[in-house]
Amino acid sequence: MDRNDFFLFTPLLYEVVTGQLKPEHVARPLGRLVPRTVAFVQATVQSVDLRSRIVRADHGELRYDFLVLALGSEPNFYGIPGAEQYALTFKWLPDALRLRQFVLDRLEQARHIGRALRITVVGAGCTGVELAADLHDWVRAPAAGQGAAAGGSRVVLVEAMPQLLCPTDPRLMRATVDALRSREIELRLGAPVEAVQPDAVLVRRGEVREPIPADVVVWTAGVRPNPLVQQLPVPFGPGGRVRVEPTLQVPGFPEVLAVGDVAACPDLRGGYLPATAQVAVQQAAAAARALRALVDGRAPQPFRYRRKGEILGLGRMGAVAEAFGLRLVGYRPGCSGVWYTWPGCRTGEIGRPSRGRGRGATRWVPRRGKTRISEVGRTEYVDQSPAARTS
Ligand SMILES: Cc1cc2nc3c(=O)[nH]c(=O)nc-3n(C[C@H](O)[C@H](O)[C@H](O)COP(=O)(O)OP(=O)(O)OC[C@H]3O[C@@H](n4cnc5c(N)ncnc54)[C@H](O)[C@@H]3O)c2cc1C
């Protein structure tokens, strides 16, 4: 059951904003993805009654013997004044389309008054870093056709913590900071946002409140679990996620499993697994095995997460990656277009074809001889962008 009749491949949502991909390349009809033996119901869940084993949706009620909660998350504004009102979110397909149109409109306005466009991205996790890089390349590209306004566009990435939150490896983090700075993306680290206004983001610098003027503000500062789970009589873990047993079962309700962003799943080292697609995809397979065991009257096995690596796209300037024990920094000297088969890597499924990737995947094959990938530590990051070459 899902409110949408399509599956959204979020790691390619950036390319919908920049116009490199169309919505149909990142959203695949669920009817074609699920096997014929699965009945798909398009409906919006309104409440879940765990005690009576009933899911209530806008199209009626559904009784169940077993239930998997996979309701995902939504943007978290942390109650910051003006954030929900004035910042654009970047989570769902309509968000990407809205953001694209908003940036194009603001570019046009900026061009009219002969001023550069100012974009602020709040939150330097993976989504914020990648979005800042992609927006920067897009609005500055001559193809944007916006003349001087586009050329002088300013992209600011704001983060409350003193460092980027992604990538996690310190050397890759340094390479990412260098790459962003070399492209004149302004980094404001250790600058918690106190308020968002129609034309500015207010950040705190020690005792001082500093306004960052902005025509476009995008909120990528974190997510919280789908609010539907808050009403459930279950234990909660960090960030209000449903705390599950290592078997993904919800305590007190062994017939209910929770997976993905909605679940706080122990990592078996005293912490909890992150809310990422890489975790969600593996949990989905584990939940299917657990259901099989429960139906057969066996005890489900604990879920074991296998981290497969991390890839962070940095727009046209390249990417940083950590996989198979290697840390890699890659770039395409002076080329446009992105260059590697990262959609697979980013969910930790390196090299495995997926029906869900559709045309997107075929666009990401590296062009021989133009891609350079260096192992961090052995080769220095070299920025070959036109901006770097002239400075
Ligand atoms: C722009 C972006 C890029 C990302 N890139 C990466 C990446 O590169 N690698 C990575 O590991 N992670 C990435 N993530 C995170 C990743 O998308 C999530 O961790 C993952 O999608 C979580 O899966 P899920 O199944 O828990 O939730 P979701 O994928 O959010 O699915 C939840 C589903 O529940 C449905 N739903 C919600 N409420 C209702 C309701 N009331 N009734 C019916 N249906 C409902 C929704 O329509 C949706 O289909 C990215 C996220 C974003 C926003």
The ligand as an SDF file (V2000), in Angstrom:
LIG
                    3D

 53 58  0  0  0  0  0  0  0  0999 V2000
   17.3430   13.8010   -2.4120 C   0  0  0  0  0  0  0  0  0  0  0  0
   17.6870   12.5530   -1.6370 C   0  0  0  0  0  0  0  0  0  0  0  0
   18.7860   11.8080   -2.0150 C   0  0  0  0  0  0  0  0  0  0  0  0
   19.1070   10.6420   -1.3130 C   0  0  0  0  0  0  0  0  0  0  0  0
   20.2090    9.9350   -1.7110 N   0  0  0  0  0  0  0  0  0  0  0  0
   20.5290    8.8090   -1.0450 C   0  0  0  0  0  0  0  0  0  0  0  0
   21.6690    8.0450   -1.4380 C   0  0  0  0  0  0  0  0  0  0  0  0
   22.3580    8.3880   -2.3870 O   0  0  0  0  0  0  0  0  0  0  0  0
   21.9610    6.9090   -0.7440 N   0  0  0  0  0  0  0  0  0  0  0  0
   21.2070    6.5120    0.3260 C   0  0  0  0  0  0  0  0  0  0  0  0
   21.5210    5.4780    0.9290 O   0  0  0  0  0  0  0  0  0  0  0  0
   20.1340    7.2200    0.7300 N   0  0  0  0  0  0  0  0  0  0  0  0
   19.7670    8.3480    0.0640 C   0  0  0  0  0  0  0  0  0  0  0  0
   18.6710    9.0730    0.4630 N   0  0  0  0  0  0  0  0  0  0  0  0
   17.8700    8.5840    1.6070 C   0  0  0  0  0  0  0  0  0  0  0  0
   16.8790    7.5440    1.0970 C   0  0  0  0  0  0  0  0  0  0  0  0
   16.0630    8.0780    0.0740 O   0  0  0  0  0  0  0  0  0  0  0  0
   15.9950    7.0710    2.2340 C   0  0  0  0  0  0  0  0  0  0  0  0
   16.7980    6.6740    3.3150 O   0  0  0  0  0  0  0  0  0  0  0  0
   15.1480    5.8890    1.7720 C   0  0  0  0  0  0  0  0  0  0  0  0
   14.3120    6.2720    0.7060 O   0  0  0  0  0  0  0  0  0  0  0  0
   14.3180    5.3770    2.9350 C   0  0  0  0  0  0  0  0  0  0  0  0
   13.4790    4.3560    2.4540 O   0  0  0  0  0  0  0  0  0  0  0  0
   12.0580    4.0990    3.1280 P   0  0  0  0  0  0  0  0  0  0  0  0
   11.4520    2.9670    2.3730 O   0  0  0  0  0  0  0  0  0  0  0  0
   12.1930    4.0070    4.5950 O   0  0  0  0  0  0  0  0  0  0  0  0
   11.2370    5.4430    2.8730 O   0  0  0  0  0  0  0  0  0  0  0  0
   10.7770    6.0820    1.5220 P   0  0  0  0  0  0  0  0  0  0  0  0
   11.6710    5.7400    0.3990 O   0  0  0  0  0  0  0  0  0  0  0  0
   10.6030    7.5250    1.8560 O   0  0  0  0  0  0  0  0  0  0  0  0
    9.3670    5.4080    1.2450 O   0  0  0  0  0  0  0  0  0  0  0  0
    8.2600    5.6680    2.0640 C   0  0  0  0  0  0  0  0  0  0  0  0
    7.0270    5.3730    1.2520 C   0  0  0  0  0  0  0  0  0  0  0  0
    5.9000    5.4990    2.0850 O   0  0  0  0  0  0  0  0  0  0  0  0
    4.8810    6.1590    1.3690 C   0  0  0  0  0  0  0  0  0  0  0  0
    4.0070    6.8080    2.3470 N   0  0  0  0  0  0  0  0  0  0  0  0
    4.3490    7.7420    3.2530 C   0  0  0  0  0  0  0  0  0  0  0  0
    3.2770    8.0940    3.9890 N   0  0  0  0  0  0  0  0  0  0  0  0
    2.2480    7.3550    3.5250 C   0  0  0  0  0  0  0  0  0  0  0  0
    0.8810    7.2470    3.8890 C   0  0  0  0  0  0  0  0  0  0  0  0
    0.3410    7.9770    4.8830 N   0  0  0  0  0  0  0  0  0  0  0  0
    0.1020    6.3790    3.2050 N   0  0  0  0  0  0  0  0  0  0  0  0
    0.6110    5.6200    2.2010 C   0  0  0  0  0  0  0  0  0  0  0  0
    1.8960    5.6790    1.8240 N   0  0  0  0  0  0  0  0  0  0  0  0
    2.7130    6.5210    2.4860 C   0  0  0  0  0  0  0  0  0  0  0  0
    5.6050    7.1490    0.4840 C   0  0  0  0  0  0  0  0  0  0  0  0
    4.8120    7.5180   -0.6420 O   0  0  0  0  0  0  0  0  0  0  0  0
    6.8440    6.3590    0.0910 C   0  0  0  0  0  0  0  0  0  0  0  0
    6.6620    5.6520   -1.1010 O   0  0  0  0  0  0  0  0  0  0  0  0
   18.3240   10.2330   -0.2200 C   0  0  0  0  0  0  0  0  0  0  0  0
   17.2090   10.9920    0.1520 C   0  0  0  0  0  0  0  0  0  0  0  0
   16.8790   12.1410   -0.5600 C   0  0  0  0  0  0  0  0  0  0  0  0
   15.6800   12.9420   -0.1460 C   0  0  0  0  0  0  0  0  0  0  0  0
  1  2  1  0
  2  3  1  0
  2 52  2  0
  3  4  2  0
  4  5  1  0
  4 50  1  0
  5  6  2  0
  6  7  1  0
  6 13  1  0
  7  8  2  0
  7  9  1  0
  9 10  1  0
 10 11  2  0
 10 12  1  0
 12 13  2  0
 13 14  1  0
 14 15  1  0
 14 50  1  0
 15 16  1  0
 16 17  1  0
 16 18  1  0
 18 19  1  0
 18 20  1  0
 20 21  1  0
 20 22  1  0
 22 23  1  0
 23 24  1  0
 24 25  2  0
 24 26  1  0
 24 27  1  0
 27 28  1  0
 28 29  2  0
 28 30  1  0
 28 31  1  0
 31 32  1  0
 32 33  1  0
 33 34  1  0
 33 48  1  0
 34 35  1  0
 35 36  1  0
 35 46  1  0
 36 37  1  0
 36 45  1  0
 37 38  2  0
 38 39  1  0
 39 40  1  0
 39 45  2  0
 40 41  1  0
 40 42  2  0
 42 43  1  0
 43 44  2  0
 44 45  1  0
 46 47  1  0
 46 48  1  0
 48 49  1  0
 50 51  2  0
 51 52  1  0
 52 53  1  0
M  END
$$$$
